[in-house]
């Protein structure tokens, strides 16, 4: 079965040095996360964090495979309505198809830009793409063809040869040694 979307789990953690018209934000900041004009979710309002709000809100969203950016829009509620504090666009390639698997939890920080395009703080998020659920036979096949004795092997990347041999399998010991066992 071919999927046309994937599930994104994004946790909006916090922001730093938020300003409106070059004055620190006092309170009531929140974030709207959107993957397209029809698919967006918002965090709760932080009523006491000021210029350094903290949300720690986990949002789960379906993102189409053709999506190129996830947009984070920081807003502030005030007595005169809502104001846009800043915007960050996260390229999907930053967390899909990079150096680590998409299903690994990644912590990222992005520069916010105000409506004039000027730097306006930083937003901190964690995100990962959740794997689609599979039935038991698919999971067993993916785990090694049903063989319960599949062994994972780690190899040191710093070029040192300080690993030992146990039953013919090189095992990283983590301690320098002068010879192989």
C-alpha positions as CSV (number, residue, x, y, z in Angstrom):
1,X,0.0,0.0,0.0
2,X,1.5,3.3,-1.1
3,X,1.4,6.2,1.4
4,X,1.0,9.8,0.3
5,X,1.9,11.3,3.6
6,X,4.0,10.7,6.7
7,X,3.3,11.5,10.4
8,X,5.5,14.3,11.9
9,X,5.9,14.6,15.6
10,X,7.1,18.1,16.4
11,X,7.6,19.4,19.9
12,X,7.9,23.2,20.1
13,X,10.2,23.6,23.1
14,X,11.0,27.3,23.6
15,X,12.1,30.5,22.1
16,X,14.8,33.1,22.9
17,X,15.0,36.9,22.7
18,X,11.5,37.6,21.2
19,X,10.8,41.2,20.3
20,X,8.0,43.3,18.8
21,X,9.1,46.7,17.4
22,X,12.5,46.2,19.1
23,X,10.8,45.9,22.5
24,X,10.9,42.6,24.5
25,X,7.7,40.5,24.4
26,X,6.0,40.7,27.8
27,X,3.7,37.6,27.7
28,X,1.1,35.5,25.7
29,X,3.4,34.1,23.0
30,X,2.4,31.0,21.1
31,X,3.4,29.2,17.9
32,X,1.4,28.1,14.9
33,X,3.0,25.1,13.0
34,X,1.8,24.6,9.4
35,X,2.8,22.2,6.6
36,X,0.3,23.7,4.1
37,X,-2.4,26.4,4.2
38,X,-5.0,23.8,5.3
39,X,-3.0,21.9,7.9
40,X,-1.8,23.8,10.9
41,X,-1.8,23.4,14.7
42,X,-1.0,25.8,17.5
43,X,0.7,25.5,20.9
44,X,-0.7,26.7,24.1
45,X,-0.2,30.4,25.1
46,X,2.8,31.0,27.4
47,X,1.5,33.7,29.8
48,X,4.6,34.3,31.8
49,X,7.7,33.5,29.8
50,X,8.1,37.0,28.3
51,X,10.9,37.2,25.7
52,X,12.0,33.6,26.6
53,X,8.7,31.6,26.4
54,X,8.6,27.8,27.0
55,X,5.9,25.6,25.6
56,X,7.1,22.0,25.4
57,X,4.0,21.2,23.4
58,X,4.0,18.0,21.2
59,X,2.0,18.3,18.0
60,X,1.4,15.4,15.7
61,X,0.6,16.3,12.1
62,X,0.3,14.5,8.8
63,X,2.6,16.0,6.2
64,X,2.2,15.2,2.4
65,X,5.3,13.6,0.8
66,X,5.7,16.6,-1.5
67,X,6.0,19.1,1.4
68,X,9.3,21.0,1.3
69,X,9.0,23.2,4.4
70,X,7.4,23.2,7.8
71,X,6.5,26.8,8.9
72,X,6.7,28.0,12.5
73,X,4.9,31.3,13.1
74,X,5.4,32.9,16.5
75,X,2.6,35.2,17.5
76,X,1.7,37.3,20.6
77,X,-1.7,38.0,21.9
78,X,-2.1,41.5,23.3
79,X,-4.8,44.0,24.2
80,X,-4.8,45.3,20.6
81,X,-5.1,41.9,19.0
82,X,-2.5,39.5,17.7
83,X,0.9,40.5,16.4
84,X,3.4,38.4,14.4
85,X,6.6,38.1,16.3
86,X,8.6,36.0,13.8
87,X,8.6,33.2,11.3
88,X,11.0,30.3,10.6
89,X,10.7,27.8,7.7
90,X,12.2,24.4,8.4
91,X,13.3,22.5,5.3
92,X,12.0,19.0,5.4
93,X,15.4,17.8,4.2
94,X,16.8,19.0,7.6
95,X,15.1,16.0,9.2
96,X,14.3,13.6,6.3
97,X,17.1,12.1,4.2
98,X,20.0,13.6,6.1
99,X,22.8,12.0,8.2
100,X,20.5,10.4,10.7
101,X,17.3,8.3,10.1
102,X,14.1,10.4,9.9
103,X,12.7,8.3,12.8
104,X,15.4,9.5,15.2
105,X,14.5,12.4,17.5
106,X,16.3,15.5,16.4
107,X,16.8,18.8,18.3
108,X,17.0,21.8,16.1
109,X,17.1,25.6,16.5
110,X,16.2,28.2,13.9
111,X,16.5,31.9,13.5
112,X,13.2,33.8,13.5
113,X,12.6,36.7,11.1
114,X,10.1,39.4,11.8
115,X,7.6,40.7,9.2
116,X,10.3,43.1,7.9
117,X,12.7,40.3,7.4
118,X,15.0,41.3,10.3
119,X,16.4,38.8,12.8
120,X,14.1,38.4,15.8
121,X,15.1,35.6,18.2
122,X,15.5,31.8,18.0
123,X,13.0,29.0,18.2
124,X,13.9,25.5,19.6
125,X,12.1,22.4,18.5
126,X,12.5,18.6,18.5
127,X,11.0,16.5,15.7
128,X,10.9,13.1,14.1
129,X,9.0,11.3,11.5
130,X,6.9,8.4,13.0
131,X,7.1,5.1,11.2
132,X,3.9,3.8,9.8
133,X,2.4,0.8,11.7
134,X,3.2,-2.6,10.2
135,X,1.6,-5.9,10.9
136,X,3.6,-8.6,12.8
137,X,4.9,-10.5,9.8
138,X,6.2,-7.3,8.2
139,X,8.0,-6.4,11.4
140,X,9.6,-9.8,11.6
141,X,10.8,-9.7,8.0
142,X,12.3,-6.2,8.5
143,X,14.1,-7.4,11.7
144,X,16.1,-9.9,9.8
145,X,14.0,-12.4,8.0
146,X,12.7,-14.1,11.1
147,X,16.1,-15.0,12.5
148,X,16.2,-14.1,16.2
149,X,20.0,-14.5,16.3
150,X,20.7,-11.3,14.2
151,X,23.6,-9.4,15.7
152,X,24.3,-5.7,15.4
153,X,28.0,-4.7,15.2
154,X,29.6,-1.4,16.0
155,X,32.9,-0.4,14.6
156,X,35.0,2.4,16.0
157,X,35.2,5.4,13.7
158,X,38.3,7.0,15.0
159,X,40.7,4.5,13.4
160,X,42.0,3.0,16.7
161,X,42.2,-0.7,16.9
162,X,41.4,-1.1,20.5
163,X,38.6,-3.7,20.3
164,X,38.7,-7.3,21.4
165,X,37.6,-10.6,19.8
166,X,34.9,-12.7,21.4
167,X,33.7,-15.8,19.5
168,X,35.2,-14.5,16.3
169,X,33.2,-11.2,16.4
170,X,35.1,-7.9,16.9
171,X,33.6,-6.1,19.9
172,X,34.4,-2.5,20.8
173,X,35.7,-2.4,24.4
174,X,36.1,1.4,24.7
175,X,39.4,1.0,26.4
176,X,42.8,1.4,24.7
177,X,44.9,-1.8,24.6
178,X,48.2,-2.7,23.0
179,X,47.1,-5.9,21.4
180,X,44.1,-7.8,20.1
181,X,42.9,-10.8,22.2
